[in-house]
Amino acid sequence: MSDSALAPARDLLARGAPQAAREWLQANPPRPGDAAEHAFLLGVCQLQAGQPRLAVAPLEHCLALDPAHINAANALATALHLQGNNARACQVLRLCLEYRPAAGECLLNLGRLLEMDGDHAGAIAAYGRVPAATPALSFPAGLRHATLLSRMGQTEDALALLRTLTPEPADEHRTLRQLQGEILLAAGRAPEAEALLAGATDTHLQLLWGMALAAQARWEPARTVLGEAWERAPGERRHWTNPLTGQVFGPGSLPSPLQCFTGYHRQQAGQGEWAQRQTFAQESAAYPLAPTATDWHSAFALFAAPLAPAVRRRLADGWADALLAAMPPATALPRPRARHDGPLRIAYLSPDFGNHPMGHCLRSFCRHHDRRRCHITLYADSRDDGSEVRRQLRREADAFTEVYGLSDGDLEQRMARDGIQILVDLAGYTRGGRPRLARRPGSPLKVLYQGYPGTLGRGLADYALVDRHVCPPGSEAHWAEALIRLPDSFFLLDSEPPAVPLLEAAELGAPAAPVVFACFNQTWKVDAQAMALWQAVLAAVPEAVLWLHAETPAVAAALTRRAAEAGIGATRLHFSPGTTRPRYLARYRHVHAVLDTPLYHGHGTGADALGMGTPVLSLQGEGFQARVGGSLVRALGLPQLAAESAEAYVATAIRLGRDEAWRMALAADIRRGCATDGPLGTRRRVRQLEQAYARIWQHHRAGLAPASCAVEGGNATEDEEKTA
C-alpha cells in the first residue's frame, strides 16, 4: 500500500467522517513502509471522533516508527493536552524537535502549552524560535508572543514586537490592529487605543474603539460607535470576549458604555493601578445615559469602586427597570399550588456548580437537607467541567438538571413542570446570571442568596437571605427584596472538605519569616486604605512579612510600587500566583493570620482560611460586601476579629503578630466553630435555610406580600424594622 493508497481515509477525514475513515483503515492493514502513516491516520480518526484517550496508542506507535513525524507529534500533544497531561505533551513535542529542530508548528504548540502551565520564559523562548524555523508561521507566533508579553506587563516590548510583523492578507492586518488595541486597553492607555482605532469599520475593531471611548467616560460617542458596530454585522452578534481584559459581550445584545467603562477600570485595579479609582466611582455614580438591559453586566465590576449603598440601590433599580421592560411577552405559567403536605420543592440555580468558589462552598450541602421538608433540585447553568465537585452535587441532589443554553422562557417552563415553589438564585448580577428569570406570572418565589452581595433592584426577586451583621437595621432602604435575616451568619460553607495535603513551606513557595500575614484576595480588592493599614501593622511587627496573591510578575511589581508609596519595603512582601485548590488551602497552614481588604472582604477566601483554622481580621465597612468577614467571625463568637475602626484593625493585627498563645486559642475556637454542627457548620446552616424557606412559603400561602423577618433558633419572627 503506497501513501497514495491511503487517500480514501484522508478524503473521509477531510469530509468529517472519522468513523468511516477508521473502518476503512481497519479493513486495509498497512503495507511495509506505510505503517507509520497508517497509525497516524488512525489516531487522527480518534481525535476527530472526540476520543483523545483512544488516539494516544496509534499516535505513539507512529512516532515509535518515525520519531520525526511532525504531524503525529502535534496530534499526540493535542490528545494528551485534552486529557490534562500537558507535561507529557511537552515531552512529545521536545522529542520531535530533537529530530526536526525547524518544526515551527511544534514550537508554536510547545509555546502554547508552556504558557498554559505558567512557564512564561519557556513559552517566550519557543515562540522566539518559530520565525527562523518556519518563516510562514512568523505572524501567528508573533501574535502569541506579543500577547504573552502584554499579560506579563511588558507592554512596550509587546507593541515593539508587533511593529516588526509583516501581515499579508487583509484579515492579518485587521488582527494585528485588533491586538494592538487590546494591548493598549489592557495597559490602561485608552487615549492611544482610541487614536489607533478611530474610524474603524470592522465590527471587532469598532467594539474596541467604543471601549476606548467608554473607558474615558465619553458616553455619547461610545454609545454611537458601539451601536454602529452592533448594527454593521448582525451575523456576528454572539459572545465576544476581549482576551486581555476578559470583557464579555453578547449574545445578541448591544454592549453598554457603562459595561465597557467598569470592565476597563476594574481590570486596571486588578493590575494594582488605582490612581483613577475615585474617578471610577464618581463617573459611575453620575452615569448620564438611560439604563439598558445590558447595564447589569457592570454590577459586579462596580464593587471595585467605593460607592455608597444608596448609589448601588439606585443603579440596580435602573438596571432592573430596563431588564423588565425588555422582557419578551410569554404565556403565563401555572403558579405552584400551595401544598399542605409533602416537602417544599426548592431549586438552586447557579452557573458555578463545579470548580468555582461557589461550588466549593456548596459541595456537601445537599446531603444535609431534610428530605421530609425539602425536595432539592439543582439547575446547573454551565457546561460540565468534569470536576469532583460537580459529580458530588449531582450524586447528592434529588434532581440535577443541566440547563445551560436554555432560554429564560424554556427554563421557566421546565421549573413549572418540575413544580418548583422556591427558586434560590445563587448568581444574581454575576457572570452567567439570569437576573430577570422567574418574574412572569406563575413563576416560583425567587430568593437571592450568597453569590451576589447586593440588591438586584426593584421587581427582580422576592427575598434575600442575609444576617444582622451584613445587613444591620436600616439596611432595608438599600434593598428591593424583603430581607430574611438568618442567625449566626448567612454564609454557607463546606465544613466537610476533602483532605488537604501536608506540604512544607518550601514546596508551596511560602515565605520564610517568624510571622506570616497573608491576603489571597483578588488584586482589585486591594486599595490605598488596605496598604495604609498593612503599613502600620508591618511597621509595628518588624519580623513579619505579608504574603499576597499576584497572578503575574507585572501585578507583583505594581503592588510593590503601591506598597512603597505607602511606606512598605519590598522585602516585607511576598507574592504567589494562583495554584490548584489543594495547594492553595495548604498555604494557610503556613499563615499566622489573614489581613482582609476593607473595600471588599474575602468571601470565599475568608471562609477557606477559617476552614483551615486561620484567624481572619477584617475592617467593617458600609455595604454588604465589606461586612462579610465580620459576619463569619462574629458567628464564631470572635467579634474582636471584626474591627469597627482602623485603629482597632491595626491594634488587633499587631496582637495577632506578637501573641502566639492567643493565635493558637483563636485557631482552636475557629476549628470548633467550623465543624459540621458548629455556628459555621454546613448542617446548622442548612437547617436555618429550611426554616427560612418554610417561613417564606407560609407567608405566601397566607396571600401576603414578601416581608422581612428574622429566623431565630428555628422560629421566624416578623421584623418590624422594614422601612422600604
Secondary structure, 3 states (H helix, E strand, C coil): CCHHHHHHHHHHHHCCCHHHHHHHHHHCCCCCCCHHHHHHHHHHHHHHCCCHHHHHHHHHHHHHHCCCCHHHHHHHHHHHHHCCCHHHHHHHHHHHHHHCCCCHHHHHHHHHHHHHCCCHHHHHHHHHHHHHHCHHHHHHHHHHHHHHHHHCCCHHHHHHHHHHCCCCCHHHHHHHHHHHHHHHHHCCCHHHHHHHHCCCCCHHHHHHHHHHHHHCCCHHHHHHHHHHHHHHCHHHCCCEECCCCCCEECCCCCCCHHHHHHHHHHHHHHCCCCCCHHHHHHHHHCCCCCCCCCHHHHCCHHHHCCCCHHHHHHHHHHHHHHHHHCCCCCCCCCCCCCCCCCCEEEEEEECCCCCCHHHHHHCCCHHHCCCCCEEEEEEECCCCCCCHHHHHHHHHCCEEEECCCCCHHHHHHHHHHHCCCEEEECCCCCCCCCCCCCCCCCCCEEEECCCCCCCCCCCCCCEEEEECCCCCCCHHHHCCCEEEEECCCCCCCCCCCCCCCCCCHHHHCCCCCCEEEEECCCHHHCCHHHHHHHHHHHHHCCCEEEEEECCCHHHHHHHHHHHHHHCCCHHHEEEECCCCHHHHHHHHHHCCEEECCCCCCCCHHHHHHHHCCCCEEEECCCCHHHCHHHHHHHHCCCHHHEECCHHHHHHHHHHHHHCHHHHHHHHHHHHHHCCCCCCCCHHHHHHHHHHHHHHHHHHHHCCCCCCCEEEECCEEEECCCCCC
